C-alpha cells in the first residue's frame, strides 16, 4: 500500500475528530453533541451527498455501466447476508445471526459520505449514480435477513410481519432523503445548483468533521462493553468487511472502468449499517441483541473502514 495514502487519510481533520471523540470517552469527558444537532447534521450530510450525486448524474450519459452498477449493487445486498448468516450461525442464535447478516449486507451511508470526502481529497472523480447504488443496497439485505430468520426460526409462532419491515426499510429517513435529494439534484439546472452551492459544498467538510466527532463519542461508549462479548464477533467485524471490500475491489474491474466508482463499490461492500438495520430489526427481530450487532458495525467495522480500509481498497483498485 502507498504509505502516503494511509498518512493522508490518518491526518485528515475529519478523521482526527473521530479519534478525538473516542479519546473523550476514554478520558471520561463530558464532551457531547446534542442529539438534535447530531440528527440535523446527519440529515444535512444525506441531503448534500444526494443532491451533488443527482447533479453529477444529470451530466452523465446513462450507459450500460450505470445499469450493471445498479444490478451489481443489488446482487451484493442479496448475496452478502446469505453467506454471512451461515458463518454467524456457528456462534449465534437465529435472530442474532439474521440481524448481523442484514447489517453487513446493507450499507453505511456515513461511511459512504466519508469515502466521497476521501476521493475529493485525492482528487479522484466518481459517478453520481453511485449515490443511487448506495440507496438501493439498503433494503434488499434487510429483507433477506428477515426471510432467513423466518425460515430457520424453530418457534413459528413468532411470525415476522415482512410487509411492515419492507415498508419500514424503504421509507427509512436516510434512504428517502438521499433518494429524494438525488432526484432533485438531477432535475436542478446548473444555475439553480450554484445558488445553494455554499450550503451543499462549501460547509460539507466542516459538518462531516463534527459528525465524525459525534460518531467517535458514540463508538467509544459502545466499544468497552462489546469487547467483553468475545473474539468471534470482533474478528468477524474486521475480517468479513475486509474480504468483501478486497473481493469487490478486484472483480469490479470486469465491468467498471472508473477508479472512483470501483473504490466506492469496495467501500459499500465492506461497510455495515448501524442506522437503517437496527431500526428495522426493532420491528422484525425484537429478540436479537442490539448490543451485539450495533457495536460490531459502529465501534469496529466503521473505524476500520475509515482508517485502514479506504487507503487499502483504493490501492487494490489502482493495482488491478
HELIX and SHEET records of a PDB file:
HELIX    1   1 UNK A    3  UNK A   10  1                                   8    
HELIX    2   2 UNK A   13  UNK A   26  1                                  14    
HELIX    3   3 UNK A   35  UNK A   58  1                                  24    
HELIX    4   4 UNK A   64  UNK A   88  1                                  25    
HELIX    5   5 UNK A   94  UNK A  105  1                                  12    
HELIX    6   6 UNK A  109  UNK A  121  1                                  13    
HELIX    7   7 UNK A  129  UNK A  152  1                                  24    
HELIX    8   8 UNK A  162  UNK A  170  1                                   9    
HELIX    9   9 UNK A  173  UNK A  187  1                                  15    
HELIX   10  10 UNK A  190  UNK A  195  1                                   6    
HELIX   11  11 UNK A  197  UNK A  197  1                                   1    
HELIX   12  12 UNK A  198  UNK A  202  3                                   5    
HELIX   13  13 UNK A  204  UNK A  227  1                                  24    
HELIX   14  14 UNK A  231  UNK A  251  1                                  21    
HELIX   15  15 UNK A  252  UNK A  254  5                                   3    
HELIX   16  16 UNK A  259  UNK A  270  1                                  12    
HELIX   17  17 UNK A  276  UNK A  284  1                                   9    
HELIX   18  18 UNK A  290  UNK A  295  1                                   6    
HELIX   19  19 UNK A  296  UNK A  301  3                                   6    
HELIX   20  20 UNK A  302  UNK A  304  1                                   3    
HELIX   21  21 UNK A  305  UNK A  309  3                                   5    
HELIX   22  22 UNK A  310  UNK A  319  1                                  10    
END                                                                             
